[in-house]
Amino acid sequence: MIRQVANAGMGRSDVLKFWFGESDEVTPAFIRDAAIASLQHGETFYAHNLGLPELREAIAGYASGLRTVGAAPIGAERIAVTSGGVNALMLAVQALVDIGDEVVAVTPVWPNLTAQPAIMGAVVKCVSLKPVDGEWQLDLPELLAAITPKTKLLIVNAPNNPTGWTLMRSEQEAILAHCRNTGTWILADEVYERLYFEPTLNGAAPSFLDIATPEDRLVVAHSFSKSFLMTGWRLGWLVMPPGMTLHMGKLVEFNTSCAPVFIQRAALVAIERTADITPRVVGHLKACRDTLIPLLQAVPGVQVASAKGGMYAFFRLQDQVRFSDSLSTAKRLVAEAGLGLAPGNAFMVNPGPEAQGWLRWCFASQDMGRLTQGVGRLERWLGL
C-alpha cells in the first residue's frame, strides 16, 4: 500500500514526500569513502557467509556496549551479517517457521513482519496495540494469552514502526518468562533501538538482549539503515543463540551468499565512528518530532501522541465518514494536496474499527520547514 501511494507521486516535484521510513540525509562522507577505498583496493570478491570476522567482532562489541549492567556479553559467534534488516528478518523466519506453524505478531507493524511468516506457510495471529488518546498501548494479558505451547514464534517490533510504541522492561521480562514456559521463539525487530527519545543510561531503548541468556530462544534483528543513515546500503545483522549461527550461515548462502565486502568495510567504519553519527541523528530526529507533533495536535480533528522512539508520527483523522479508508485518503492527499504519507492500513492485518483513519508521517527531514509546510497543506486540504 505504501508503494501504491509513492508510485502515484513519483516524479512530481511538487509533492512533499514523507511516505518512506528513511532520513533524507546522505550517508556521512567518511562511510562512503571507506566503501570507495575498498573498491579501489580490489575487494570485489565473495566474503564469508556470516560476514567479515572483523565486522562481526565490531558488531558484537557495539551491541554489548549498549547492554545494561548484568546483561550477558554478546560474542561474535552469535552474529550473522545480512544484506539488510529485511533480509535479517526473512532469514530468521526461514530458520524458525514451517508450513502450518502458528506465529503471533504484535500490530500495527511494518507489513513485511506479518507477510514473511505468511510466505513460509505459517498461520499468523495478530494481537493489536490499543490506541488511547492517540497513544498505542500493549494489552499484556491479551498478548500472553495468545501465546500458547502451539505458538512457534512471537514477532515483536519495538520501538515500533509505525506507532513509536516501545516495550518497557517489565513487559519484556513477562514476555520472555512466558515464552520460556511455552517453548516459543521470540523474533525481536530492534532496528530502531538507538532512535529512542526517553532518558537512558546507555542511549538505547530496552532490549530483550538486556535480560536474556545466550541460550534463550531469542533472535534479534538489527540494521545499519536507520541510526547510521545507510538505508540504501542494505546491510544488517542478527544476534542469535550460538548453536544457531552455523545453520544461519547456510541460509545466508542459499539467499544472498554474502554481503558485499566494500559495504561491510563501510559498516566497519560506521561502527567505529558511531559517536560521530548516531547521537547527532537522534538529537535531530527528536527536534523533528518536537516540531511536528505539536503542529499536528493543533489541527482540529487530528488525534496524535508523541512517539517515544522511531522516526514516525502515527496520527488519526477522526472523521470516520470521510477518512475510514486510509489508502484512499493517502492517495487523495498526494493528488489534491501534494502531501505524501503512508496509509495506516498498510501496517495492520484485518484492521478493526479502531484502526481506521490512521496515517504515518516520517519526520526524518533535514529541513524542518518541510514539516511545517506539510501540516499547512494538510490543514488546507481538510478545509480548515
C-alpha positions as CSV (number, residue, x, y, z in Angstrom):
1,M,0.0,0.0,0.0
2,I,2.9,2.4,0.8
3,R,4.3,1.7,-2.7
4,Q,0.9,2.4,-4.3
5,V,0.9,5.8,-2.7
6,A,4.5,6.5,-3.6
7,N,4.1,5.4,-7.2
8,A,1.2,7.9,-7.5
9,G,3.5,10.7,-6.6
10,M,6.8,9.6,-8.1
11,G,8.3,12.2,-10.5
12,R,6.2,15.0,-9.1
13,S,8.5,17.8,-7.8
14,D,5.5,19.5,-6.0
15,V,4.9,16.6,-3.6
16,L,6.3,16.7,-0.1
17,K,7.4,13.1,0.4
18,F,7.1,11.6,3.9
19,W,6.0,8.1,2.9
20,F,9.2,6.0,3.2
21,G,10.9,5.2,6.5
22,E,14.3,6.9,5.9
23,S,16.1,10.1,6.5
24,D,16.7,12.5,3.6
25,E,20.2,13.0,4.8
26,V,23.0,11.4,2.8
27,T,25.3,8.8,4.4
28,P,28.3,10.6,6.0
29,A,31.3,11.1,3.7
30,F,33.7,9.0,5.8
31,I,31.5,6.0,5.4
32,R,31.2,6.5,1.7
33,D,35.0,7.0,1.5
34,A,35.6,3.6,3.2
35,A,33.5,1.8,0.5
36,I,35.3,3.7,-2.3
37,A,38.7,2.7,-0.8
38,S,37.6,-0.9,-0.5
39,L,36.7,-0.9,-4.2
40,Q,39.9,0.8,-5.2
41,H,41.8,-2.0,-3.3
42,G,40.0,-4.6,-5.5
43,E,37.8,-6.0,-2.8
44,T,35.2,-7.3,-5.2
45,F,35.2,-11.0,-4.3
46,Y,33.0,-13.2,-2.2
47,A,33.2,-13.0,1.6
48,H,32.3,-15.4,4.4
49,N,28.6,-16.2,4.6
50,L,28.4,-14.8,8.1
51,G,30.3,-11.6,7.3
52,L,33.9,-10.3,7.7
53,P,35.3,-11.6,11.0
54,E,36.4,-8.1,12.0
55,L,32.9,-6.7,11.3
56,R,31.3,-9.4,13.4
57,E,33.7,-8.6,16.2
58,A,32.9,-4.9,15.9
59,I,29.1,-5.5,15.9
60,A,29.5,-7.8,19.0
61,G,31.4,-5.1,20.8
62,Y,28.9,-2.4,19.8
63,A,25.9,-4.5,20.8
64,S,27.5,-5.5,24.1
65,G,28.3,-1.8,24.8
66,L,24.6,-0.9,24.6
67,R,23.5,-3.5,27.2
68,T,22.5,-2.8,30.8
69,V,24.6,-3.8,33.8
70,G,24.5,-7.5,34.3
71,A,23.5,-8.4,30.8
72,A,25.2,-11.3,29.1
73,P,28.0,-10.2,26.8
74,I,27.5,-10.8,23.1
75,G,30.2,-12.6,21.3
76,A,30.9,-12.7,17.6
77,E,29.9,-16.3,17.5
78,R,26.3,-15.1,17.9
79,I,26.4,-12.6,15.0
80,A,25.5,-13.0,11.3
81,V,25.9,-10.1,8.9
82,T,23.0,-9.9,6.5
83,S,22.1,-8.0,3.3
84,G,19.8,-5.5,5.0
85,G,17.5,-5.6,8.0
86,V,14.7,-7.1,5.9
87,N,17.0,-9.9,4.9
88,A,17.9,-10.5,8.5
89,L,14.2,-10.8,9.4
90,M,13.4,-13.1,6.5
91,L,16.4,-15.3,7.3
92,A,15.2,-15.6,10.9
93,V,11.7,-16.6,9.8
94,Q,13.1,-19.1,7.3
95,A,15.1,-20.7,10.1
96,L,12.3,-20.9,12.6
97,V,9.0,-21.3,10.8
98,D,7.5,-24.3,8.8
99,I,4.2,-24.7,7.0
100,G,1.3,-24.7,9.4
101,D,3.2,-23.2,12.3
102,E,1.4,-20.7,14.5
103,V,3.0,-17.2,14.7
104,V,1.8,-14.4,16.9
105,A,2.7,-10.8,15.8
106,V,2.1,-7.5,17.6
107,T,0.4,-5.0,15.3
108,P,0.3,-2.3,13.9
109,V,3.6,-3.1,12.4
110,W,5.7,-2.8,9.2
111,P,3.9,-5.1,6.8
112,N,6.9,-7.3,6.0
113,L,6.9,-8.7,9.5
114,T,3.5,-10.3,9.1
115,A,4.0,-11.2,5.4
116,Q,7.2,-13.1,5.9
117,P,5.8,-15.9,8.1
118,A,2.7,-16.0,5.8
119,I,5.1,-16.6,2.8
120,M,6.6,-19.5,4.7
121,G,3.1,-21.0,5.1
122,A,2.6,-20.1,8.8
123,V,-0.7,-19.2,10.4
124,V,-0.3,-15.6,11.6
125,K,-2.4,-14.4,14.6
126,C,-2.2,-10.7,15.4
127,V,-2.5,-9.0,18.8
128,S,-3.2,-5.3,18.3
129,L,-1.9,-2.5,20.4
130,K,-4.8,-0.3,21.6
131,P,-5.0,3.4,20.8
132,V,-5.7,5.5,23.9
133,D,-5.9,9.3,23.2
134,G,-3.7,8.7,20.2
135,E,-1.0,6.7,22.1
136,W,-0.8,3.0,21.3
137,Q,-0.5,0.7,24.4
138,L,0.0,-3.1,24.8
139,D,-2.6,-5.2,26.5
140,L,0.0,-7.6,28.0
141,P,-2.5,-10.1,29.4
142,E,-4.1,-10.4,25.9
143,L,-0.7,-11.0,24.3
144,L,0.3,-13.6,26.9
145,A,-3.0,-15.4,26.5
146,A,-2.4,-15.6,22.7
147,I,1.0,-17.2,23.1
148,T,0.5,-20.9,23.9
149,P,2.6,-24.1,23.5
150,K,1.3,-24.2,20.0
151,T,2.9,-20.9,19.2
152,K,6.2,-21.4,17.4
153,L,7.2,-17.8,17.1
154,L,6.4,-14.4,18.5
155,I,7.3,-11.4,16.4
156,V,7.5,-8.0,18.1
157,N,8.9,-4.7,16.8
158,A,9.9,-2.1,19.5
159,P,10.5,0.7,19.2
160,N,7.7,0.2,16.8
161,N,7.1,1.2,13.2
162,P,4.7,3.0,12.7
163,T,3.4,3.9,16.2
164,G,6.6,4.7,18.2
165,W,5.4,2.4,20.9
166,T,8.2,0.8,23.0
167,L,8.2,-2.2,25.2
168,M,9.1,-1.5,28.9
169,R,11.4,-3.7,30.8
170,S,8.7,-5.2,32.9
171,E,6.8,-6.2,29.8
172,Q,9.9,-7.8,28.2
173,E,10.5,-9.8,31.4
174,A,6.9,-11.1,31.4
175,I,7.0,-12.0,27.7
176,L,10.4,-13.7,28.0
177,A,9.3,-15.7,31.0
178,H,6.1,-16.7,29.3
179,C,7.8,-17.8,26.1
180,R,10.3,-19.9,28.1
181,N,7.3,-21.7,29.6
182,T,5.6,-22.3,26.2
183,G,8.8,-23.0,24.2
184,T,8.1,-20.1,21.9
185,W,10.8,-18.4,19.9
186,I,11.0,-14.6,20.0
187,L,12.0,-12.6,16.9
188,A,12.6,-9.1,18.1
189,D,12.9,-6.4,15.4
190,E,15.0,-3.8,17.3
191,V,16.3,-1.8,14.3
192,Y,15.0,1.5,16.0
193,E,16.8,0.7,19.3
194,R,19.0,3.8,19.1
195,L,16.3,6.1,17.8
196,Y,14.8,6.4,21.3
197,F,13.9,9.7,22.9
198,E,13.4,8.8,26.6
199,P,16.2,9.3,29.1
200,T,18.5,6.3,29.3
201,L,22.0,5.4,30.6
202,N,23.1,3.6,27.5
203,G,21.4,5.6,24.7
204,A,19.2,2.8,23.6
205,A,15.6,1.5,24.1
206,P,15.0,-1.5,26.4
207,S,16.2,-4.7,24.6
208,F,15.4,-8.4,25.1
209,L,19.2,-8.8,25.0
210,D,19.4,-7.0,28.3
211,I,17.6,-9.8,30.1
212,A,18.0,-12.9,28.0
213,T,20.7,-15.6,28.3
214,P,22.7,-16.6,25.2
215,E,20.8,-19.9,25.0
216,D,17.3,-18.4,25.1
217,R,15.1,-18.9,22.1
218,L,15.6,-15.3,21.0
219,V,16.7,-13.9,17.7
220,V,17.2,-10.1,17.4
221,A,17.3,-8.2,14.1
222,H,19.2,-5.0,13.5
223,S,20.1,-2.8,10.6
224,F,22.7,-0.1,9.7
225,S,19.9,1.7,7.9
226,K,18.3,4.0,10.4
227,S,20.8,5.1,13.1
228,F,23.8,5.1,10.7
229,L,22.0,6.8,7.7
230,M,22.7,3.8,5.5
231,T,19.3,2.8,4.1
232,G,20.4,2.2,0.5
233,W,23.4,0.2,1.5
234,R,21.3,-2.8,2.5
235,L,23.3,-4.2,5.5
236,G,22.0,-5.6,8.8
237,W,22.8,-8.2,11.3
238,L,21.2,-10.9,13.5
239,V,22.0,-11.9,17.1
240,M,21.1,-15.5,17.9
241,P,21.9,-18.4,20.2
242,P,25.5,-19.6,19.4
243,G,24.3,-23.0,18.4
244,M,22.2,-21.5,15.6
245,T,24.8,-19.4,13.9
246,L,26.4,-22.1,11.7
247,H,22.9,-23.0,10.4
248,M,22.1,-19.4,9.7
249,G,25.3,-19.3,7.6
250,K,23.7,-22.0,5.4
251,L,20.6,-19.9,4.9
252,V,22.7,-16.8,4.0
253,E,24.4,-19.0,1.3
254,F,21.1,-20.0,-0.2
255,N,19.7,-16.5,-0.1
256,T,22.4,-14.0,-0.9
257,S,25.7,-15.9,-0.5
258,C,27.3,-13.0,1.4
259,A,27.1,-9.3,1.9
260,P,29.4,-7.3,-0.4
261,V,32.9,-6.7,1.1
262,F,33.0,-3.0,0.3
263,I,29.7,-2.4,2.1
264,Q,31.0,-4.3,5.1
265,R,34.1,-2.1,5.1
266,A,31.9,1.0,5.1
267,A,29.9,-0.5,8.0
268,L,33.0,-1.2,10.0
269,V,33.9,2.5,9.8
270,A,30.3,3.4,10.8
271,I,30.6,1.2,13.9
272,E,34.0,2.7,14.8
273,R,32.6,6.2,14.5
274,T,29.2,5.7,16.0
275,A,29.7,8.6,18.3
276,D,30.1,10.9,15.3
277,I,26.8,9.8,13.8
278,T,24.1,8.4,16.0
279,P,23.8,10.9,18.8
280,R,23.5,13.7,16.3
281,V,20.9,11.8,14.3
282,V,18.9,11.0,17.4
283,G,19.1,14.7,18.5
284,H,17.9,15.9,15.2
285,L,15.0,13.4,15.0
286,K,13.9,14.4,18.5
287,A,13.8,18.0,17.3
288,C,11.8,17.0,14.2
289,R,9.4,15.1,16.4
290,D,9.0,18.0,18.8
291,T,8.3,20.3,15.8
292,L,5.8,18.1,14.0
293,I,3.7,16.6,16.9
294,P,2.5,20.0,18.4
295,L,1.6,21.2,14.9
296,L,-0.5,18.1,14.3
297,Q,-2.0,18.2,17.7
298,A,-3.2,21.8,17.0
299,V,-5.1,20.7,13.9
300,P,-8.8,20.2,14.6
301,G,-9.9,16.6,14.0
302,V,-6.4,15.1,14.3
303,Q,-5.5,12.7,17.1
304,V,-1.8,12.0,17.7
305,A,0.5,11.3,20.6
306,S,4.3,11.9,20.8
307,A,6.3,8.8,19.9
308,K,8.9,7.5,22.4
309,G,11.1,6.2,19.6
310,G,11.5,5.7,15.8
311,M,11.0,8.4,13.2
312,Y,7.3,8.5,12.7
313,A,4.1,10.3,13.8
314,F,1.2,7.9,13.5
315,F,-1.9,10.1,13.6
316,R,-5.6,9.7,13.1
317,L,-8.1,11.7,11.1
318,Q,-11.1,11.4,13.4
319,D,-13.9,12.0,10.8
320,Q,-14.5,8.3,10.1
321,V,-17.2,9.1,7.5
322,R,-14.7,10.9,5.3
323,F,-11.4,9.1,6.1
324,S,-12.1,5.5,7.1
325,D,-10.1,4.1,4.1
326,S,-6.6,5.3,4.8
327,L,-5.2,4.1,1.4
328,S,-7.8,6.2,-0.4
329,T,-7.1,9.1,1.9
330,A,-3.3,8.9,1.3
331,K,-3.8,8.8,-2.5
332,R,-6.1,11.8,-2.3
333,L,-3.5,13.7,-0.2
334,V,-0.9,13.1,-2.9
335,A,-3.2,14.1,-5.8
336,E,-5.0,17.0,-4.1
337,A,-2.6,18.4,-1.5
338,G,0.8,17.4,-2.7
339,L,1.4,15.6,0.6
340,G,2.9,12.1,0.6
341,L,2.1,10.0,3.7
342,A,1.9,6.2,4.3
343,P,-1.6,4.7,4.8
344,G,-2.2,3.3,8.2
345,N,-4.0,0.2,6.9
346,A,-0.6,-1.0,5.4
347,F,0.5,-1.7,9.0
348,M,-2.5,-3.7,10.1
349,V,-3.8,-7.2,9.4
350,N,-7.6,-7.5,9.4
351,P,-7.9,-4.0,10.9
352,G,-10.9,-3.3,13.1
353,P,-12.8,-0.1,13.6
354,E,-10.2,1.3,16.0
355,A,-7.6,1.1,13.2
356,Q,-9.4,3.2,10.7
357,G,-8.3,6.7,9.6
358,W,-4.6,6.4,10.5
359,L,-1.7,7.8,8.5
360,R,2.1,7.6,9.1
361,W,4.3,10.6,8.7
362,C,8.1,10.0,8.6
363,F,9.5,13.1,10.2
364,A,13.2,12.4,9.4
365,S,13.7,15.6,7.5
366,Q,16.9,17.8,7.4
367,D,14.7,20.8,6.6
368,M,12.2,21.1,9.4
369,G,10.4,23.8,7.5
370,R,9.1,21.0,5.2
371,L,7.3,19.6,8.2
372,T,5.6,22.9,8.9
373,Q,4.8,23.3,5.2
374,G,3.3,19.8,5.2
375,V,1.0,20.5,8.1
376,G,-0.2,23.6,6.3
377,R,-1.1,21.6,3.3
378,L,-3.0,19.1,5.5
379,E,-4.9,21.9,7.1
380,R,-5.9,23.4,3.8
381,W,-6.9,20.0,2.4
382,L,-9.1,19.4,5.4
383,G,-10.8,22.8,4.7
384,L,-9.6,24.5,8.0
